[in-house]
Amino acid sequence: MTTERIIEIKLLISDELPATVHGAAVKTRDGKYLMIINGNDTRGQQEKTAAHEWGHIYRGDHDRTDASADQIEAEAHRQSL
Ligand SMILES: [Zn+2]
C-alpha cells in the first residue's frame, strides 16, 4: 500500500528580519506552512535554515504537545538540523 502525504509550504525570503533571526516556520490554520528565511543571510545560511525548518515540518514538530518549544529546538539541533 502506498501512502502519500502532500505538504504545502509557502516560502518567504525577507530582508525585514533582524540579523539575529535566520528564519522560522509556522503552521497556518489551513494546515499549510509558511517558512520565512532571512534574505540578508548568505545563500549558504539560507539553505541551512531552510533545511532546518523543513526538518521541523517533516517531523511534525508543529503538532507536538509533549515538549516545549525550547526542548523541540534542542532536539533539532542535536540531530544536526
Ligand atoms: Zn528550529
PDB file of the backbone (N, CA, C, O) and the ligand in Angstrom, with CONECT records:
HET     ZN  A 101       1
ATOM      1  N   MET A   1       0.841  -1.189   0.000  1.00  0.00           N
ATOM      2  CA  MET A   1       0.000   0.000   0.000  1.00  0.00           C
ATOM      3  C   MET A   1       0.882   1.248   0.000  1.00  0.00           C
ATOM      4  O   MET A   1       1.848   1.342   0.757  1.00  0.00           O
ATOM      5  N   THR A   2       0.544   2.165  -0.830  1.00  0.00           N
ATOM      6  CA  THR A   2       1.297   3.405  -0.917  1.00  0.00           C
ATOM      7  C   THR A   2       0.648   4.477  -0.041  1.00  0.00           C
ATOM      8  O   THR A   2      -0.569   4.661  -0.045  1.00  0.00           O
ATOM      9  N   THR A   3       1.473   5.153   0.686  1.00  0.00           N
ATOM     10  CA  THR A   3       0.992   6.276   1.483  1.00  0.00           C
ATOM     11  C   THR A   3       1.602   7.546   0.930  1.00  0.00           C
ATOM     12  O   THR A   3       2.821   7.662   0.807  1.00  0.00           O
ATOM     13  N   GLU A   4       0.761   8.478   0.605  1.00  0.00           N
ATOM     14  CA  GLU A   4       1.243   9.754   0.093  1.00  0.00           C
ATOM     15  C   GLU A   4       0.863  10.859   1.053  1.00  0.00           C
ATOM     16  O   GLU A   4      -0.185  10.816   1.697  1.00  0.00           O
ATOM     17  N   ARG A   5       1.721  11.833   1.136  1.00  0.00           N
ATOM     18  CA  ARG A   5       1.441  12.972   2.011  1.00  0.00           C
ATOM     19  C   ARG A   5       1.889  14.218   1.274  1.00  0.00           C
ATOM     20  O   ARG A   5       3.046  14.315   0.864  1.00  0.00           O
ATOM     21  N   ILE A   6       1.007  15.151   1.104  1.00  0.00           N
ATOM     22  CA  ILE A   6       1.347  16.416   0.457  1.00  0.00           C
ATOM     23  C   ILE A   6       1.495  17.478   1.534  1.00  0.00           C
ATOM     24  O   ILE A   6       0.590  17.694   2.340  1.00  0.00           O
ATOM     25  N   ILE A   7       2.632  18.129   1.536  1.00  0.00           N
ATOM     26  CA  ILE A   7       2.884  19.215   2.486  1.00  0.00           C
ATOM     27  C   ILE A   7       3.046  20.491   1.675  1.00  0.00           C
ATOM     28  O   ILE A   7       3.951  20.606   0.848  1.00  0.00           O
ATOM     29  N   GLU A   8       2.168  21.437   1.917  1.00  0.00           N
ATOM     30  CA  GLU A   8       2.244  22.701   1.180  1.00  0.00           C
ATOM     31  C   GLU A   8       2.972  23.739   2.014  1.00  0.00           C
ATOM     32  O   GLU A   8       2.606  24.014   3.157  1.00  0.00           O
ATOM     33  N   ILE A   9       4.006  24.306   1.421  1.00  0.00           N
ATOM     34  CA  ILE A   9       4.839  25.289   2.111  1.00  0.00           C
ATOM     35  C   ILE A   9       4.979  26.525   1.223  1.00  0.00           C
ATOM     36  O   ILE A   9       5.368  26.438   0.059  1.00  0.00           O
ATOM     37  N   LYS A  10       4.654  27.665   1.803  1.00  0.00           N
ATOM     38  CA  LYS A  10       4.968  28.919   1.133  1.00  0.00           C
ATOM     39  C   LYS A  10       6.289  29.400   1.697  1.00  0.00           C
ATOM     40  O   LYS A  10       6.500  29.363   2.909  1.00  0.00           O
ATOM     41  N   LEU A  11       7.164  29.841   0.843  1.00  0.00           N
ATOM     42  CA  LEU A  11       8.488  30.296   1.263  1.00  0.00           C
ATOM     43  C   LEU A  11       8.595  31.801   1.044  1.00  0.00           C
ATOM     44  O   LEU A  11       8.439  32.299  -0.071  1.00  0.00           O
ATOM     45  N   LEU A  12       8.861  32.503   2.126  1.00  0.00           N
ATOM     46  CA  LEU A  12       9.042  33.955   2.065  1.00  0.00           C
ATOM     47  C   LEU A  12      10.494  34.251   2.409  1.00  0.00           C
ATOM     48  O   LEU A  12      10.951  33.948   3.511  1.00  0.00           O
ATOM     49  N   ILE A  13      11.203  34.833   1.480  1.00  0.00           N
ATOM     50  CA  ILE A  13      12.569  35.272   1.738  1.00  0.00           C
ATOM     51  C   ILE A  13      12.488  36.772   1.958  1.00  0.00           C
ATOM     52  O   ILE A  13      12.198  37.540   1.041  1.00  0.00           O
ATOM     53  N   SER A  14      12.751  37.173   3.196  1.00  0.00           N
ATOM     54  CA  SER A  14      12.514  38.561   3.603  1.00  0.00           C
ATOM     55  C   SER A  14      13.799  39.234   4.051  1.00  0.00           C
ATOM     56  O   SER A  14      14.638  38.622   4.713  1.00  0.00           O
ATOM     57  N   ASP A  15      13.944  40.494   3.684  1.00  0.00           N
ATOM     58  CA  ASP A  15      15.078  41.264   4.186  1.00  0.00           C
ATOM     59  C   ASP A  15      14.666  42.128   5.368  1.00  0.00           C
ATOM     60  O   ASP A  15      15.383  43.051   5.752  1.00  0.00           O
ATOM     61  N   GLU A  16      13.499  41.822   5.945  1.00  0.00           N
ATOM     62  CA  GLU A  16      12.974  42.593   7.074  1.00  0.00           C
ATOM     63  C   GLU A  16      13.297  41.967   8.429  1.00  0.00           C
ATOM     64  O   GLU A  16      13.010  42.563   9.467  1.00  0.00           O
ATOM     65  N   LEU A  17      13.892  40.770   8.432  1.00  0.00           N
ATOM     66  CA  LEU A  17      14.173  40.099   9.701  1.00  0.00           C
ATOM     67  C   LEU A  17      15.435  40.674  10.337  1.00  0.00           C
ATOM     68  O   LEU A  17      16.350  41.095   9.628  1.00  0.00           O
ATOM     69  N   PRO A  18      15.491  40.695  11.681  1.00  0.00           N
ATOM     70  CA  PRO A  18      16.720  41.133  12.340  1.00  0.00           C
ATOM     71  C   PRO A  18      17.852  40.139  12.063  1.00  0.00           C
ATOM     72  O   PRO A  18      17.609  38.962  11.794  1.00  0.00           O
ATOM     73  N   ALA A  19      19.075  40.626  12.133  1.00  0.00           N
ATOM     74  CA  ALA A  19      20.230  39.786  11.805  1.00  0.00           C
ATOM     75  C   ALA A  19      20.348  38.566  12.710  1.00  0.00           C
ATOM     76  O   ALA A  19      20.977  37.577  12.335  1.00  0.00           O
ATOM     77  N   THR A  20      19.753  38.626  13.893  1.00  0.00           N
ATOM     78  CA  THR A  20      19.847  37.503  14.836  1.00  0.00           C
ATOM     79  C   THR A  20      18.856  36.386  14.527  1.00  0.00           C
ATOM     80  O   THR A  20      18.901  35.326  15.152  1.00  0.00           O
ATOM     81  N   VAL A  21      17.961  36.615  13.567  1.00  0.00           N
ATOM     82  CA  VAL A  21      16.960  35.602  13.222  1.00  0.00           C
ATOM     83  C   VAL A  21      17.239  35.084  11.814  1.00  0.00           C
ATOM     84  O   VAL A  21      17.164  35.835  10.841  1.00  0.00           O
ATOM     85  N   HIS A  22      17.564  33.786  11.715  1.00  0.00           N
ATOM     86  CA  HIS A  22      17.826  33.197  10.398  1.00  0.00           C
ATOM     87  C   HIS A  22      16.535  32.818   9.681  1.00  0.00           C
ATOM     88  O   HIS A  22      16.461  32.843   8.453  1.00  0.00           O
ATOM     89  N   GLY A  23      15.510  32.462  10.477  1.00  0.00           N
ATOM     90  CA  GLY A  23      14.259  32.080   9.844  1.00  0.00           C
ATOM     91  C   GLY A  23      13.328  31.404  10.820  1.00  0.00           C
ATOM     92  O   GLY A  23      13.639  31.249  12.001  1.00  0.00           O
ATOM     93  N   ALA A  24      12.176  31.004  10.306  1.00  0.00           N
ATOM     94  CA  ALA A  24      11.168  30.341  11.121  1.00  0.00           C
ATOM     95  C   ALA A  24      10.158  29.686  10.197  1.00  0.00           C
ATOM     96  O   ALA A  24      10.076  30.001   9.010  1.00  0.00           O
ATOM     97  N   ALA A  25       9.398  28.776  10.762  1.00  0.00           N
ATOM     98  CA  ALA A  25       8.281  28.186  10.020  1.00  0.00           C
ATOM     99  C   ALA A  25       7.087  28.113  10.948  1.00  0.00           C
ATOM    100  O   ALA A  25       7.222  27.785  12.127  1.00  0.00           O
ATOM    101  N   VAL A  26       5.926  28.419  10.414  1.00  0.00           N
ATOM    102  CA  VAL A  26       4.695  28.334  11.192  1.00  0.00           C
ATOM    103  C   VAL A  26       3.673  27.516  10.406  1.00  0.00           C
ATOM    104  O   VAL A  26       3.661  27.509   9.175  1.00  0.00           O
ATOM    105  N   LYS A  27       2.818  26.831  11.159  1.00  0.00           N
ATOM    106  CA  LYS A  27       1.720  26.088  10.541  1.00  0.00           C
ATOM    107  C   LYS A  27       0.493  26.980  10.588  1.00  0.00           C
ATOM    108  O   LYS A  27       0.136  27.495  11.647  1.00  0.00           O
ATOM    109  N   THR A  28      -0.144  27.162   9.459  1.00  0.00           N
ATOM    110  CA  THR A  28      -1.297  28.047   9.392  1.00  0.00           C
ATOM    111  C   THR A  28      -2.577  27.259   9.677  1.00  0.00           C
ATOM    112  O   THR A  28      -2.559  26.028   9.700  1.00  0.00           O
ATOM    113  N   ARG A  29      -3.661  27.952   9.888  1.00  0.00           N
ATOM    114  CA  ARG A  29      -4.927  27.313  10.273  1.00  0.00           C
ATOM    115  C   ARG A  29      -5.404  26.288   9.263  1.00  0.00           C
ATOM    116  O   ARG A  29      -6.100  25.337   9.619  1.00  0.00           O
ATOM    117  N   ASP A  30      -5.035  26.474   8.009  1.00  0.00           N
ATOM    118  CA  ASP A  30      -5.481  25.533   6.973  1.00  0.00           C
ATOM    119  C   ASP A  30      -4.545  24.339   6.815  1.00  0.00           C
ATOM    120  O   ASP A  30      -4.680  23.566   5.866  1.00  0.00           O
ATOM    121  N   GLY A  31      -3.591  24.184   7.745  1.00  0.00           N
ATOM    122  CA  GLY A  31      -2.721  23.021   7.724  1.00  0.00           C
ATOM    123  C   GLY A  31      -1.524  23.160   6.808  1.00  0.00           C
ATOM    124  O   GLY A  31      -0.740  22.223   6.658  1.00  0.00           O
ATOM    125  N   LYS A  32      -1.376  24.317   6.198  1.00  0.00           N
ATOM    126  CA  LYS A  32      -0.214  24.569   5.353  1.00  0.00           C
ATOM    127  C   LYS A  32       0.866  25.238   6.198  1.00  0.00           C
ATOM    128  O   LYS A  32       0.656  25.525   7.376  1.00  0.00           O
ATOM    129  N   TYR A  33       2.007  25.480   5.593  1.00  0.00           N
ATOM    130  CA  TYR A  33       3.121  26.072   6.333  1.00  0.00           C
ATOM    131  C   TYR A  33       3.622  27.330   5.635  1.00  0.00           C
ATOM    132  O   TYR A  33       3.566  27.458   4.412  1.00  0.00           O
ATOM    133  N   LEU A  34       4.107  28.239   6.444  1.00  0.00           N
ATOM    134  CA  LEU A  34       4.800  29.419   5.942  1.00  0.00           C
ATOM    135  C   LEU A  34       6.204  29.391   6.510  1.00  0.00           C
ATOM    136  O   LEU A  34       6.394  29.417   7.726  1.00  0.00           O
ATOM    137  N   MET A  35       7.179  29.340   5.629  1.00  0.00           N
ATOM    138  CA  MET A  35       8.578  29.356   6.033  1.00  0.00           C
ATOM    139  C   MET A  35       9.157  30.719   5.654  1.00  0.00           C
ATOM    140  O   MET A  35       9.035  31.171   4.516  1.00  0.00           O
ATOM    141  N   ILE A  36       9.780  31.351   6.624  1.00  0.00           N
ATOM    142  CA  ILE A  36      10.384  32.668   6.400  1.00  0.00           C
ATOM    143  C   ILE A  36      11.888  32.533   6.558  1.00  0.00           C
ATOM    144  O   ILE A  36      12.371  32.004   7.559  1.00  0.00           O
ATOM    145  N   ILE A  37      12.615  33.008   5.578  1.00  0.00           N
ATOM    146  CA  ILE A  37      14.070  32.924   5.577  1.00  0.00           C
ATOM    147  C   ILE A  37      14.647  34.334   5.487  1.00  0.00           C
ATOM    148  O   ILE A  37      14.151  35.170   4.732  1.00  0.00           O
ATOM    149  N   ASN A  38      15.687  34.586   6.253  1.00  0.00           N
ATOM    150  CA  ASN A  38      16.314  35.912   6.253  1.00  0.00           C
ATOM    151  C   ASN A  38      17.101  36.115   4.955  1.00  0.00           C
ATOM    152  O   ASN A  38      18.130  35.477   4.729  1.00  0.00           O
ATOM    153  N   GLY A  39      16.599  37.006   4.120  1.00  0.00           N
ATOM    154  CA  GLY A  39      17.210  37.268   2.827  1.00  0.00           C
ATOM    155  C   GLY A  39      18.535  38.009   2.902  1.00  0.00           C
ATOM    156  O   GLY A  39      19.248  38.131   1.906  1.00  0.00           O
ATOM    157  N   ASN A  40      18.860  38.503   4.096  1.00  0.00           N
ATOM    158  CA  ASN A  40      20.156  39.172   4.263  1.00  0.00           C
ATOM    159  C   ASN A  40      21.272  38.183   4.583  1.00  0.00           C
ATOM    160  O   ASN A  40      22.449  38.537   4.517  1.00  0.00           O
ATOM    161  N   ASP A  41      20.912  36.943   4.931  1.00  0.00           N
ATOM    162  CA  ASP A  41      21.927  35.917   5.195  1.00  0.00           C
ATOM    163  C   ASP A  41      22.583  35.479   3.885  1.00  0.00           C
ATOM    164  O   ASP A  41      22.051  35.727   2.803  1.00  0.00           O
ATOM    165  N   THR A  42      23.724  34.836   3.991  1.00  0.00           N
ATOM    166  CA  THR A  42      24.377  34.292   2.803  1.00  0.00           C
ATOM    167  C   THR A  42      23.500  33.192   2.202  1.00  0.00           C
ATOM    168  O   THR A  42      22.633  32.642   2.882  1.00  0.00           O
ATOM    169  N   ARG A  43      23.722  32.886   0.972  1.00  0.00           N
ATOM    170  CA  ARG A  43      22.950  31.819   0.318  1.00  0.00           C
ATOM    171  C   ARG A  43      23.125  30.510   1.068  1.00  0.00           C
ATOM    172  O   ARG A  43      22.167  29.754   1.235  1.00  0.00           O
ATOM    173  N   GLY A  44      24.334  30.240   1.518  1.00  0.00           N
ATOM    174  CA  GLY A  44      24.589  29.011   2.268  1.00  0.00           C
ATOM    175  C   GLY A  44      23.808  28.965   3.571  1.00  0.00           C
ATOM    176  O   GLY A  44      23.251  27.927   3.930  1.00  0.00           O
ATOM    177  N   GLN A  45      23.766  30.097   4.286  1.00  0.00           N
ATOM    178  CA  GLN A  45      22.999  30.143   5.536  1.00  0.00           C
ATOM    179  C   GLN A  45      21.513  29.987   5.259  1.00  0.00           C
ATOM    180  O   GLN A  45      20.809  29.319   6.015  1.00  0.00           O
ATOM    181  N   GLN A  46      21.029  30.597   4.181  1.00  0.00           N
ATOM    182  CA  GLN A  46      19.607  30.460   3.835  1.00  0.00           C
ATOM    183  C   GLN A  46      19.263  28.998   3.562  1.00  0.00           C
ATOM    184  O   GLN A  46      18.207  28.524   3.980  1.00  0.00           O
ATOM    185  N   GLU A  47      20.139  28.284   2.870  1.00  0.00           N
ATOM    186  CA  GLU A  47      19.885  26.873   2.581  1.00  0.00           C
ATOM    187  C   GLU A  47      19.901  26.052   3.867  1.00  0.00           C
ATOM    188  O   GLU A  47      19.083  25.149   4.044  1.00  0.00           O
ATOM    189  N   LYS A  48      20.831  26.368   4.759  1.00  0.00           N
ATOM    190  CA  LYS A  48      20.917  25.667   6.036  1.00  0.00           C
ATOM    191  C   LYS A  48      19.652  25.910   6.859  1.00  0.00           C
ATOM    192  O   LYS A  48      19.108  24.986   7.463  1.00  0.00           O
ATOM    193  N   THR A  49      19.193  27.156   6.875  1.00  0.00           N
ATOM    194  CA  THR A  49      17.985  27.494   7.623  1.00  0.00           C
ATOM    195  C   THR A  49      16.770  26.790   7.029  1.00  0.00           C
ATOM    196  O   THR A  49      15.937  26.255   7.761  1.00  0.00           O
ATOM    197  N   ALA A  50      16.671  26.792   5.704  1.00  0.00           N
ATOM    198  CA  ALA A  50      15.539  26.134   5.051  1.00  0.00           C
ATOM    199  C   ALA A  50      15.525  24.636   5.372  1.00  0.00           C
ATOM    200  O   ALA A  50      14.459  24.062   5.595  1.00  0.00           O
ATOM    201  N   ALA A  51      16.691  24.006   5.397  1.00  0.00           N
ATOM    202  CA  ALA A  51      16.774  22.581   5.725  1.00  0.00           C
ATOM    203  C   ALA A  51      16.345  22.347   7.175  1.00  0.00           C
ATOM    204  O   ALA A  51      15.631  21.390   7.475  1.00  0.00           O
ATOM    205  N   HIS A  52      16.787  23.229   8.064  1.00  0.00           N
ATOM    206  CA  HIS A  52      16.418  23.114   9.473  1.00  0.00           C
ATOM    207  C   HIS A  52      14.898  23.227   9.646  1.00  0.00           C
ATOM    208  O   HIS A  52      14.275  22.411  10.324  1.00  0.00           O
ATOM    209  N   GLU A  53      14.325  24.240   9.027  1.00  0.00           N
ATOM    210  CA  GLU A  53      12.876  24.449   9.159  1.00  0.00           C
ATOM    211  C   GLU A  53      12.092  23.322   8.487  1.00  0.00           C
ATOM    212  O   GLU A  53      11.039  22.912   8.976  1.00  0.00           O
ATOM    213  N   TRP A  54      12.611  22.827   7.369  1.00  0.00           N
ATOM    214  CA  TRP A  54      11.978  21.697   6.710  1.00  0.00           C
ATOM    215  C   TRP A  54      11.962  20.485   7.643  1.00  0.00           C
ATOM    216  O   TRP A  54      10.986  19.736   7.673  1.00  0.00           O
ATOM    217  N   GLY A  55      13.024  20.297   8.391  1.00  0.00           N
ATOM    218  CA  GLY A  55      13.079  19.193   9.345  1.00  0.00           C
ATOM    219  C   GLY A  55      11.971  19.299  10.381  1.00  0.00           C
ATOM    220  O   GLY A  55      11.332  18.300  10.712  1.00  0.00           O
ATOM    221  N   HIS A  56      11.740  20.496  10.893  1.00  0.00           N
ATOM    222  CA  HIS A  56      10.645  20.694  11.854  1.00  0.00           C
ATOM    223  C   HIS A  56       9.309  20.305  11.217  1.00  0.00           C
ATOM    224  O   HIS A  56       8.494  19.619  11.834  1.00  0.00           O
ATOM    225  N   ILE A  57       9.100  20.746   9.992  1.00  0.00           N
ATOM    226  CA  ILE A  57       7.835  20.461   9.312  1.00  0.00           C
ATOM    227  C   ILE A  57       7.685  18.963   9.070  1.00  0.00           C
ATOM    228  O   ILE A  57       6.636  18.381   9.349  1.00  0.00           O
ATOM    229  N   TYR A  58       8.736  18.348   8.552  1.00  0.00           N
ATOM    230  CA  TYR A  58       8.676  16.927   8.175  1.00  0.00           C
ATOM    231  C   TYR A  58       8.446  16.033   9.384  1.00  0.00           C
ATOM    232  O   TYR A  58       7.732  15.034   9.300  1.00  0.00           O
ATOM    233  N   ARG A  59       9.053  16.394  10.505  1.00  0.00           N
ATOM    234  CA  ARG A  59       8.905  15.594  11.721  1.00  0.00           C
ATOM    235  C   ARG A  59       7.592  15.875  12.448  1.00  0.00           C
ATOM    236  O   ARG A  59       7.265  15.179  13.409  1.00  0.00           O
ATOM    237  N   GLY A  60       6.844  16.869  12.013  1.00  0.00           N
ATOM    238  CA  GLY A  60       5.578  17.188  12.673  1.00  0.00           C
ATOM    239  C   GLY A  60       5.755  17.941  13.973  1.00  0.00           C
ATOM    240  O   GLY A  60       4.886  17.893  14.845  1.00  0.00           O
ATOM    241  N   ASP A  61       6.873  18.639  14.113  1.00  0.00           N
ATOM    242  CA  ASP A  61       7.144  19.354  15.361  1.00  0.00           C
ATOM    243  C   ASP A  61       6.066  20.379  15.694  1.00  0.00           C
ATOM    244  O   ASP A  61       5.828  20.649  16.871  1.00  0.00           O
ATOM    245  N   HIS A  62       5.417  20.949  14.705  1.00  0.00           N
ATOM    246  CA  HIS A  62       4.408  21.981  14.966  1.00  0.00           C
ATOM    247  C   HIS A  62       3.164  21.415  15.645  1.00  0.00           C
ATOM    248  O   HIS A  62       2.375  22.165  16.222  1.00  0.00           O
ATOM    249  N   ASP A  63       2.987  20.111  15.580  1.00  0.00           N
ATOM    250  CA  ASP A  63       1.809  19.480  16.186  1.00  0.00           C
ATOM    251  C   ASP A  63       2.129  18.844  17.533  1.00  0.00           C
ATOM    252  O   ASP A  63       1.236  18.306  18.186  1.00  0.00           O
ATOM    253  N   ARG A  64       3.374  18.896  17.954  1.00  0.00           N
ATOM    254  CA  ARG A  64       3.762  18.227  19.204  1.00  0.00           C
ATOM    255  C   ARG A  64       3.222  18.976  20.420  1.00  0.00           C
ATOM    256  O   ARG A  64       3.218  20.206  20.473  1.00  0.00           O
ATOM    257  N   THR A  65       2.774  18.199  21.381  1.00  0.00           N
ATOM    258  CA  THR A  65       2.316  18.772  22.646  1.00  0.00           C
ATOM    259  C   THR A  65       3.070  18.157  23.817  1.00  0.00           C
ATOM    260  O   THR A  65       2.798  18.470  24.976  1.00  0.00           O
ATOM    261  N   ASP A  66       4.023  17.275  23.505  1.00  0.00           N
ATOM    262  CA  ASP A  66       4.728  16.537  24.561  1.00  0.00           C
ATOM    263  C   ASP A  66       6.003  17.240  25.023  1.00  0.00           C
ATOM    264  O   ASP A  66       6.670  16.765  25.942  1.00  0.00           O
ATOM    265  N   ALA A  67       6.343  18.352  24.406  1.00  0.00           N
ATOM    266  CA  ALA A  67       7.594  19.025  24.761  1.00  0.00           C
ATOM    267  C   ALA A  67       7.443  20.520  24.501  1.00  0.00           C
ATOM    268  O   ALA A  67       6.618  20.947  23.694  1.00  0.00           O
ATOM    269  N   SER A  68       8.256  21.302  25.200  1.00  0.00           N
ATOM    270  CA  SER A  68       8.220  22.759  24.989  1.00  0.00           C
ATOM    271  C   SER A  68       8.933  23.099  23.682  1.00  0.00           C
ATOM    272  O   SER A  68       9.656  22.277  23.120  1.00  0.00           O
ATOM    273  N   ALA A  69       8.719  24.307  23.218  1.00  0.00           N
ATOM    274  CA  ALA A  69       9.394  24.754  22.002  1.00  0.00           C
ATOM    275  C   ALA A  69      10.912  24.696  22.177  1.00  0.00           C
ATOM    276  O   ALA A  69      11.635  24.331  21.250  1.00  0.00           O
ATOM    277  N   ASP A  70      11.386  25.053  23.355  1.00  0.00           N
ATOM    278  CA  ASP A  70      12.834  25.002  23.617  1.00  0.00           C
ATOM    279  C   ASP A  70      13.354  23.571  23.551  1.00  0.00           C
ATOM    280  O   ASP A  70      14.433  23.327  23.013  1.00  0.00           O
ATOM    281  N   GLN A  71      12.587  22.621  24.099  1.00  0.00           N
ATOM    282  CA  GLN A  71      13.007  21.214  24.055  1.00  0.00           C
ATOM    283  C   GLN A  71      13.032  20.694  22.613  1.00  0.00           C
ATOM    284  O   GLN A  71      13.954  19.983  22.213  1.00  0.00           O
ATOM    285  N   ILE A  72      12.017  21.056  21.854  1.00  0.00           N
ATOM    286  CA  ILE A  72      11.959  20.617  20.451  1.00  0.00           C
ATOM    287  C   ILE A  72      13.135  21.202  19.673  1.00  0.00           C
ATOM    288  O   ILE A  72      13.743  20.525  18.844  1.00  0.00           O
ATOM    289  N   GLU A  73      13.447  22.465  19.950  1.00  0.00           N
ATOM    290  CA  GLU A  73      14.576  23.104  19.261  1.00  0.00           C
ATOM    291  C   GLU A  73      15.888  22.422  19.624  1.00  0.00           C
ATOM    292  O   GLU A  73      16.741  22.196  18.766  1.00  0.00           O
ATOM    293  N   ALA A  74      16.041  22.095  20.912  1.00  0.00           N
ATOM    294  CA  ALA A  74      17.260  21.415  21.350  1.00  0.00           C
ATOM    295  C   ALA A  74      17.390  20.056  20.664  1.00  0.00           C
ATOM    296  O   ALA A  74      18.487  19.671  20.259  1.00  0.00           O
ATOM    297  N   GLU A  75      16.288  19.334  20.534  1.00  0.00           N
ATOM    298  CA  GLU A  75      16.310  18.044  19.820  1.00  0.00           C
ATOM    299  C   GLU A  75      16.732  18.246  18.374  1.00  0.00           C
ATOM    300  O   GLU A  75      17.545  17.484  17.851  1.00  0.00           O
ATOM    301  N   ALA A  76      16.188  19.265  17.727  1.00  0.00           N
ATOM    302  CA  ALA A  76      16.506  19.511  16.310  1.00  0.00           C
ATOM    303  C   ALA A  76      18.002  19.779  16.144  1.00  0.00           C
ATOM    304  O   ALA A  76      18.626  19.305  15.195  1.00  0.00           O
ATOM    305  N   HIS A  77      18.559  20.536  17.071  1.00  0.00           N
ATOM    306  CA  HIS A  77      19.992  20.855  16.954  1.00  0.00           C
ATOM    307  C   HIS A  77      20.868  19.665  17.282  1.00  0.00           C
ATOM    308  O   HIS A  77      21.954  19.522  16.720  1.00  0.00           O
ATOM    309  N   ARG A  78      20.403  18.792  18.201  1.00  0.00           N
ATOM    310  CA  ARG A  78      21.149  17.564  18.482  1.00  0.00           C
ATOM    311  C   ARG A  78      21.194  16.669  17.248  1.00  0.00           C
ATOM    312  O   ARG A  78      22.148  15.917  17.044  1.00  0.00           O
ATOM    313  N   GLN A  79      20.151  16.761  16.431  1.00  0.00           N
ATOM    314  CA  GLN A  79      20.086  15.951  15.214  1.00  0.00           C
ATOM    315  C   GLN A  79      20.780  16.669  14.058  1.00  0.00           C
ATOM    316  O   GLN A  79      20.643  16.278  12.899  1.00  0.00           O
ATOM    317  N   SER A  80      21.526  17.724  14.391  1.00  0.00           N
ATOM    318  CA  SER A  80      22.303  18.484  13.407  1.00  0.00           C
ATOM    319  C   SER A  80      21.463  19.127  12.345  1.00  0.00           C
ATOM    320  O   SER A  80      21.895  19.252  11.199  1.00  0.00           O
ATOM    321  N   LEU A  81      20.268  19.538  12.705  1.00  0.00           N
ATOM    322  CA  LEU A  81      19.409  20.213  11.741  1.00  0.00           C
ATOM    323  C   LEU A  81      19.422  21.696  11.978  1.00  0.00           C
ATOM    324  O   LEU A  81      18.755  22.442  11.262  1.00  0.00           O
TER     325      LEU A  81
HETATM  326 ZN    ZN A 101      14.366  25.082  14.885  1.00  0.00          ZN2+
END
